[in-house]
Amino acid sequence: MRSWMYYCSSKFLIQLLCLLCLNLNCFAFLEATVSPSTGPRVKPSYRFGRTFLGLDKCNACIGTSICKKFFKEEIRFDSWLSSHLKLPPIYLSCYTGNYTDDTKSWRPVEISRLTTKYQHDQSDKRICTSLTHTKSCSIEHALWKTERFQKWLKAKRLTLPLVQGLYTPMLRCPSQRLLDRIVRRYAEVPDAGSVYMDHFTERDKLRLLYTLSVNTHPIILQIFPGAEGWPFPKYLGSCGRLVVTTSTRPLNEFFGVSSDVAADLALQLLAIIDSMRNNDLNYFFFFSHVDADTFGVFNNGHLFIRDASTLGVIDKKEGSQLMDDQPEHKDIFSCLVADCQSVLPSCASIKQTQNLLMVCKELLPKLLKETFLPPLQEQIDSALSTCADNSHSDQEIITAAEALAEILKPLQICDARFAYRYPDCKYSVIS
């Protein structure tokens, strides 16, 4: 009798528990109370909102090449290291995360938007009001009907008239050789290795046009990859309006470091600026703007261009084939993020020393000033002063930068802290 009552009580408690769980949707509670030996834990599923990724605006977006990594949780935001995984705030323009190919080893990545969420929203509103005269619309369909994109649909090759009037710095002074390189190396389509866009779908063309109109940072990373020696982080892919690249620490985190680290970073910075003017492909890369976020440092101490959005490219081999005195063709693509009423400087007005002037004025003083003992500090300050002075000739500015490099070279030590060149530096000293 006692055993029967115990059975009934147990059965009643189990039924009551199940009823409560059904009513309160407490599946998570049951999962937590079940012994691990009774069966495998059910892995929770974390769903991305299409709005967060920007997939609701595709194909007016960057691409979809890395979406599977997000959905399979092989790309995780740093906030996902906690027990309750939540998407980070949608209004941020940059996120830190982790990336894996085997679910065992993870490496840091940077997940970023081409512009801020506010700028994207304002751009989308501008598209709707100017093209459909409504407050909201299908961004893709609205851009699809534009005259420019209709020309893109019919084009077999990306030519200069198709990009004329786009305000991104990269396309300010384009050449056909540069445009062909974009098509051949565009990573959001299957690689065909051809200058012709036969392997581009219609949606591929819209994504490329949109990216070129908003921010060419991911395009520069694709066509000038770090694996070939270019000073850029690796492009890992895009999903909607998010771009994933290898992670770097911004240069401003290194202001105030020890003199040996400061000297090493300054020499790397000067070497990058020189390579932007002198390289085997005969391209001249120029900055339209620099700040402390423009450059970043990898974990091994290697300095790279972290943000390529302000980079322009002049073809020293072919030259700019868009004449400055021709009227610009301006349309909605000209005004997605830029003030299309502003007058941009002509290609001919861009000095070969423009990059040196900017870094000597904006970055190197913050890295090098009040870091060394006299009289070395005075020599460094003097070279920086000349290098940052626009009234000097190009040759005087270049000479000052070379003098600065010569001052800093003896301060560059061979140490395991500089992993990007250690232990190679031990064997490269000329006896």
C-alpha positions, -999 to 999 in steps of 0.1 A, spaced: 0 0 0 28 24 9 47 16 -23 15 22 -43 10 56 -27 46 65 -33 41 55 -70 9 76 -73 26 106 -56 56 104 -79 34 100 -109 13 130 -99 44 151 -93 58 142 -127 25 151 -144 23 184 -125 59 192 -133 53 186 -170 21 206 -170 38 235 -153 67 234 -178 43 234 -208 24 264 -194 56 283 -185 76 273 -215 104 261 -192 122 237 -215 154 253 -204 147 244 -168 141 208 -177 173 207 -197 192 220 -168 178 194 -143 182 163 -165 213 143 -157 240 145 -185 241 107 -186 205 105 -198 213 119 -232 232 147 -251 225 183 -243 205 201 -269 226 229 -283 207 262 -283 203 280 -316 211 317 -319 194 334 -348 206 365 -364 181 391 -374 183 400 -410 182 437 -399 213 433 -378 233 417 -406 219 440 -433 205 411 -453 172 428 -454 188 454 -477 206 429 -500 214 431 -528 222 467 -519 248 454 -496 284 441 -496 280 404 -501 271 370 -486 303 351 -488 307 346 -450 271 343 -439 274 305 -433 302 312 -408 278 334 -388 249 310 -389 272 280 -379 286 301 -350 321 299 -365 322 336 -361 314 348 -327 312 382 -311 331 388 -280 298 391 -261 291 355 -269 318 343 -245 292 348 -217 266 321 -208 237 341 -222 245 349 -258 231 381 -272 237 401 -303 257 433 -296 240 467 -301 231 473 -337 242 510 -337 279 502 -333 301 505 -365 328 480 -353 328 448 -332 355 425 -319 350 388 -325 365 354 -330 368 332 -361 374 295 -365 379 269 -393 379 238 -371 358 249 -340 389 243 -319 413 271 -326 400 306 -326 416 338 -338 405 374 -333 387 392 -361 372 426 -366 335 428 -377 326 462 -391 300 482 -411 310 503 -441 294 533 -423 275 539 -391 240 525 -387 227 560 -387 245 569 -420 232 537 -436 196 546 -425 199 581 -438 213 568 -471 184 544 -474 159 571 -467 176 593 -494 172 565 -519 135 561 -512 127 598 -512 147 607 -543 138 576 -564 103 565 -553 91 597 -535 81 576 -505 95 574 -469 103 536 -472 108 513 -501 127 483 -514 163 497 -516 173 470 -541 144 476 -564 148 513 -563 185 512 -572 178 485 -598 158 509 -619 184 537 -620 200 547 -652 235 538 -639 227 503 -629 208 496 -661 241 504 -679 259 481 -655 235 453 -663 243 456 -700 281 460 -696 305 431 -702 334 450 -687 338 475 -659 348 507 -677 355 543 -667 321 558 -676 304 532 -653 322 546 -622 323 583 -632 309 605 -604 313 580 -576 328 599 -547 348 572 -529 385 582 -529 396 550 -547 376 560 -578 386 597 -578 414 590 -603 407 556 -618 424 538 -647 411 509 -668 439 488 -654 426 494 -619 390 486 -628 401 453 -645 420 444 -613 388 449 -593 368 426 -616 395 399 -616 398 398 -578 364 406 -566 360 380 -538 322 379 -536 319 360 -569 334 328 -581 369 335 -593 370 336 -631 403 354 -635 388 375 -663 384 412 -669 350 405 -683 319 403 -660 304 373 -677 306 354 -644 288 382 -625 251 377 -618 228 408 -618 229 408 -580 267 405 -581 268 437 -601 246 456 -578 266 445 -547 298 456 -564 284 490 -575 269 496 -540 302 488 -523 322 510 -547 297 538 -540 297 536 -502 331 525 -490 359 508 -510 377 495 -479 368 458 -486 376 461 -523 411 474 -516 417 445 -492 406 421 -519 426 434 -548 458 442 -528 459 413 -504 484 411 -475 495 377 -487 512 394 -516 530 419 -494 505 447 -494 501 464 -460 464 455 -454 446 431 -431 431 399 -446 396 401 -460 377 371 -447 343 378 -463 310 398 -459 275 391 -448 249 417 -456 264 450 -446 290 435 -423 327 429 -433 350 405 -415 388 410 -415 417 400 -394 420 420 -362 445 447 -354 449 471 -324 445 508 -334 477 528 -334 464 552 -308 468 524 -282 505 527 -287 509 564 -280 531 567 -250 549 533 -253 586 527 -247 611 543 -270 621 511 -287 585 502 -295 578 537 -307 609 537 -329 599 504 -344 564 515 -352 576 548 -367 600 530 -390 572 507 -401 549 536 -407 576 554 -429 582 522 -448 545 518 -456 542 554 -468 572 548 -490 557 516 -505 525 535 -513 546 557 -535 571 532 -548 559 496 -556 562 471 -584 527 477 -598 533 514 -603 503 525 -583 504 556 -561 482 552 -530 472 585 -514 453 592 -482 425 618 -483 425 617 -445 444 600 -417 439 596 -380 449 572 -352 424 546 -364 438 545 -399 467 522 -389 467 491 -367 491 467 -352 488 429 -352 496 408 -322 531 401 -336 539 438 -337 535 442 -375 519 476 -385 492 476 -412 467 500 -428 437 492 -407 412 514 -425 416 517 -463 383 537 -468 402 570 -473 427 556 -498 428 568 -534 447 551 -562 465 568 -590 479 547 -618 514 559 -625 516 535 -655 484 545 -673 475 577 -655 440 589 -647 418 585 -677 390 606 -664 397 642 -674 393 667 -645 377 693 -668 349 669 -678 316 674 -660 309 648 -634 280 625 -638 262 627 -605 233 605 -594 220 587 -563 252 565 -562 273 597 -559 254 607 -528 250 575 -507 274 586 -480 292 617 -494 282 653 -498 278 652 -536 277 690 -537 313 693 -526 341 699 -551 368 673 -549 405 682 -556 417 673 -591 440 644 -596 468 666 -608 467 686 -575 476 655 -554 512 658 -543 536 628 -542 543 638 -506 507 641 -494 509 609 -473 542 620 -456 528 654 -448 497 638 -431 515 612 -410 543 636 -400 517 661 -389 490 639 -374 506 606 -362 543 606 -358 544 635 -333 520 616 -310 542 585 -313 576 601 -310 574 634 -291 588 634 -255 599 598 -259 637 601 -263 665 618 -244 682 649 -257 699 656 -281 681 627 -300 647 641 -293 656 675 -308 669 659 -339 637 639 -343 615 669 -337 634 689 -363 630 662 -389 593 660 -381 588 697 -383 603 698 -419 584 667 -429 550 682 -418 556 716 -435 536 720 -467 556 750 -477 587 729 -484 593 712 -517 586 675 -523 623 667 -522 628 686 -489 599 667 -473 612 633 -486 647 641 -474 634 650 -439 616 617 -438 647 598 -448 667 616 -422 641 607 -396 644 570 -406 682 571 -403 679 586 -368 655 558 -357 672 528 -373 698 524 -346 670 524 -320 653 494 -336 663 464 -315 661 427 -322 639 413 -295 612 386 -292 586 413 -285 588 422 -322 577 387 -333 570 398 -369 608 401 -376 622 378 -349 643 357 -350 651 367 -386 667 399 -374 693 379 -355 707 366 -388 702 397 -410 729 418 -392 757 425 -416 790 419 -399 
